[in-house]
Amino acid sequence: MVTFNSIVDRLSEQAIELPSWAFGNSGTRFKVFSQPGVPRSPFEKIADAAQVHKYTGLSPLVALHIPWDKCDDYKALRSYAIEQGIDIGTINSNTFQDDDFKLGSLTHSDSRIRQKAIDHHYACLEIMNETGSRDLKIWLADGTNYPGQDDIRARQDRLSDSLAKIYSRLAITQRLVLEYKFFEPAFYHTDVPDWGTAYAHVVELGERAVVCLDTGHHAPGTNIEFIVAQLLRLGKLGSFDFNSRFYADDDLIVGAADPFQLFRILFEVIRGGGYGRSSRVAFMLDQCHNIENKIQGQIRSVLNVQEMTSRALLVDRPALEQAQLAGDILQANEILMDAFYTDVRSDLASWREARSLPANPIRAYSESNYGLTIARERSGGRQAGWGA
């Protein structure tokens, strides 16, 4: 099997983007839970995100969500991020919390409402110009709850037209990243329910339109690594939203529900050329820490991705290919499983210490008393959150 020392250089290529909303209050559709020290502004979210990078060295970017992270001066926000040792990453649009979008946004039958949704994306592009962000990520809640509620095909036509207008405003260095989700909040049909629909739209748009794969946005039993392999093969995998699910879009800590699935996904990413400095595939978390500490939850998340990346890099690919070509089923499976069952935690702790990072980032963060400090200093004001 491949040794850990032989993959050390590749580990330094990893960067995992953090979601600003993971640091705000969140919960379920029944209750949003507050915690002491939760940020009250995008600046405080960035300060918390910087703590994750400080202790792990894995998360140099933080994604913003508009209007959740709306502020008066985005250039100042970026400057503050850089001062904290990180930078602004993906800009995420939001067309699912406005009453006008109850029956759809980019797919709505009313041209006035569609234009309102398009204008929101134009505003996001302006923010990208100020922050230097590369990606505009679009996830739509658009869909219907009842058969006959609307014309399914007409909604696809309207979506195509809306996306084309947004795409036409991209700068040459920017990308449109289209995310899919098979259900929720629409229950009869969703306008972008699967990777095939997302792929069809981005192919129509052009080379700077790609697909985002959220690991929680699939039906039970879906072979996600096959989708990863296919999108990489087609050159249209733009980014990941990593999280875990047991039943639906649970947004739990990545790797918590099925670490073997995360390993299989990352193996296909590496095998398909989606990992490393030369890749344009963005690794991002999309999680809500409803009951656990938010900063520690993000630290645990990036460490889980790093651990499974390490194991995936340990796969002896020449030996695996030889077994596959020989039709040696058990040997091929054994080679893959040997890498998955390798405990790399102590090796990763040594890897961190060699780079002046703490061997145990969660313990080091806890001992820093940063959490106690922000709980004391952030009393008063309105805590950030998605307000369900």
N, C-alpha and C positions, 0 to 999 in steps of 0.2 A: 504493500500500500504506500501511497505518497506520504512523506513525512511532514510534520508541522513546519519544520525549519525551511522546507522547500516552498512553502506558500506564504511565508512571512511578508515578502515584498508585495504580494497581491493584496494582503489585508489592508495595507496603507492606502489602497485605492478606493476604499469604501467611504461613501458619504450618504447619510440618511437624513432627509429633510423632515423637520418637525412641523406639526400643524399648530398654529397659534391657538386654535380653539380648544386644544387638549388641556390648556392651562386655565381655561375658564370654567364656570359652573356648568354642569350637565347632569343628565339623569335619564329618565324614561319618559314616555308620554303621560305617565301618571304624576311624576314629581321631578323637579330639578333640585339637586342637593347642593347646598352651599358649603364651603370650607373656609376656615380662617386663612387669610393671606392670599386669597385669589386675586389676580390682577384686576385693576379697574380701568386700564387703558392698554392700547397696543404697545406702548413703551414698557409697561410692566410685564406684559407677556414676553416680550423680547428678552428682558432681563432674566426671566425664568428659563426661557429656552437656552440662553447662554450658559446657564448652570449645567444643563445636560451635556453640552459640548465641552465644557470645562473639565468634567469628570470622566468623559468617555473618549473625547477626541473624534467622535463619529458623526456629529450633527452640526455642520457648519452653516446650514441654511434653515430659515423658518418661513413657512408659507403663511400668507395672509388670506383672510376671508372677508369679502366686501358685501354688505356694510358692517359686519361685526367688528372689523378693524379700521373703520373709517377714522381719519384724522385730518387735521388742517394742513399739515406739511409732511408729505411723504419723503421728501429729500432729507428732512431732519430726522425722520424715523429711520431711514436707511443709515444715516451718519451715526445715529445712536447705536444701531445694530453693529456696525463696524467697530465702534468703540468697545463694544462688549465682546468682540472676537468672532462674530458671525455675520451673516448677510441676509437680505431678503430673497426669498425664492419664488415659488409659484404664487400667482394671484388667482384666487378662487371666486367665481361669481356666485350670486345668490338670487334666484328667481323663484323661491319657494316660501317666502314669508311676507308676501304682499297680497292683500285681498284681491287685487286685480288679477293675480295669477292663479286664482282658485281653480279655473278650468283650463289652465295651461299658460305658458309664457311664450317661448319661441314657436309654439305650435298652435297658439290660440286662433280661433276663427276671426276675431276682431283685429283688424290691422292696426288699430290704435294701441292695443295692448301688446301686440307683437313688437311694435316699434318701441314701446316703453322698455321691453325686455332687451331689445337690440341696443338701445341707448345705454342701458345699464352696462352692457359689455363694452361699449365704446368708452365709458367712464373707467372701466377696469383696465382697458388698454392704455389710457392716459396715466393711470397709476403705475403701470408697468414701465412706461417711458421715464417716470420719475425715479423708480426704484431700481431700474436696470434688470428687471425680471425677464426671464426667457419665456415662461409658459403661462398661458391663460387656460385654466381648467374649467370646463363646463360640465356640471352634473345637473340634470333636469328632473324635477319631480313630475313633469308633464305626463299625462295619461288619462284614462277614464275608469270609472268604477262600474259602469253598467253597459251591457251590449246595446248598441244603437245610440248611445249617448252622443257620439260624434263620428265623423267619417274618418276611419283609421288611415286610409290611404291619403286623404287630403291633408291630414296632420303631418304625414311624412313629407309631402310636397312643401308645406309651409315651413317645416323644420329645415329642409334643404335650402330654401330661399333665405331664411334667417341666418343660418350658419354661413352661407356664402357672403352675406353682407358683412358679418363680423370678420370673417377671414380676409376680406379685401382690405381691412384696416390694419392688418398685422404689419409690423416692421419686418425687414428682411431677416433679422436675427430672432424673431419671435415665433412661437408655435401655438396652435390651437390644439388643446388636448381634450378629447371628448370621452367622458366617463359613462359607463352603462350600469344598469341595475335592474334585475328581472322583475321586482315588484316593490311596492311601498314608496310613497303613500297611495299611489294608484293601484287598484287591485284587479280590475278586469284586464286592462292592458297598459303597458308602459311604453312611451314613445321611443325610448332607447333602452330596450330590455336586455340586450345581449351583445357579445363581441362582434357578431356578424353584422348587426344593424349599425353599430358604431363604426366598424370597418368600412361598410358601404358608404357612409356619409363622409368619412375622412378621405377615402380614395377619390371621391367626387370633388372634394375641396382642393386637394393638391398635396405636394410633398411636405409642406410645413403643418399638416394636420395629422395627428396621431391619436392613438387610443390609450386611455388610462384603464388599468385593470385593478379594481378594488377586490381584495381577496375575500371580502365578506358579501359580495354582490352576486352570489350564485346559488342556484337551487342545491339542496342536499345531494351529495353524491357526484356532483360535477367534477370532472377531471380538469382542474385548473391548470395543471402543468402542461396539458395538451394545448390549451388556449395560449399559454405563454409561448410554447414552441411554435405554434402556428403564426402568431402575430410577429414574433421575431423573424421567422422565415419570410414573412411578407414585408418586413421592414416597417411595420406600423405600430410596434409597441413603444409608446412614449414614456409611460410612467406607471408606477405601482402606488396604490394606497394599501399599505400593509395593516392588517388587523386580524382578529380571530372571531369566529362565529361558532355557536353551537346550533342555533335554530334559524336565525334570520340575519339581519345586518346588526350584529350585536356590538360591534366596535370595541371588542375586548383587546387586551394586550396581545400583540402578535406572537404566535407560537403557543399561546396558552391552551387552546383547544386541541390542536393537532400539530405538534412540532414536526412530525414526519412529513406532513403535507408541505410545511414551510421549507423543509430540506429538499423535497422533490421539486418544488417550484424554483428554488435557488439553483439547483443542479441544472435545470433547463435554461435558466438565465445565463449561467456561466457557459454551458455547452453551446448556447446560441449566440454568444458574443454580446450579451446585454449587460455585462459587468465590467467595470474598470474605467479608467480615465478616458479611453477612446470611445466608450459607449455614450450614447445620448439618452439612454433610459434612466429616468429619475426614480430613485428609491425614496418614497415618502411614507410616513405614518398617517393614518386617519383613524384616530381613536378618541374615545371619550372616557375619562377616568371618573366614573360616577361615585364610587365609594372608596377608592384607594387614593393615596397621596399622588398628586398630579405630576410633580417633578420626578419623584421616584418611579412612578409608572412609566414615564417616558424614558428614563434611564434603563429600566428593565427591558423595555421594548427594543431599544437600539442594541442592547447587549444580546437579546435573543436573535435578532437578525444577524449580528456579527457571528454568533456561535454557529448558527446553521449555515452561514456562508462559509465558515471555516471547514465545517464537515463536508460541504458540497465540493470545496476545493480539494479535499483529500481523496476524492474518488480517483482511482487509477483508471483514467479514461482509455489509454491504449489497451490495457488488459480487458477492460469492459468491452471495448469494440471487438477485440479478438474473440471473446466469449460469445458476443452477439452474432458475429459472422459465422461462428462455428455451430450456432444453434444450441449452445450449452446454456440452457435456461437457468439451472440452479447455480452455476458458476457466475453467470452474469448478475443474478439477484444477490448472490453472496458478496460480490465486489461492491455493489451499491450499499448493502446493509452494513458491511464492515466499516465503511466511512461514516454512516449515520450513527452507529453505536460507539464511535470513538469519542471519548470524553476529552474535550479540548479546553475545559475551563481553566485548569492550572496553567496550560500553555498560554492562553489568552491573558491571564493575570500577569505572567512574566512578560508577555509582549507589551502590555500597558506600562509596566514598571520601567521597561527599557526605553520608553518614550516619555518618561516623567509624568505618567498618569497613575492614579491610584490602582492598586491591584483589585480592590473591591470598590467600584464607583458608588454604589448605593450606600455602603457604610461610610465612605468618605464624605458624601453629601450630608448624611445624617449628622455626622460629627462636626460639620461646619456651622451648624445652627442657623443656616440661611432661612430655613422654614420658620423658626421661632422669630427671627428678625422681621420677616415680611408679615407675619401674623400680627406683630406689634405695630409696625409702621403703616400697614394698609388698613387700619381701622377707619371706618367712615367711607363715604362715597358709594358709588354703585359698582358692585362686582360685575365683571364680564361674564357672559354666558349666552346660550342660545335661546333662552327665554321661553321654553315650552311650558 
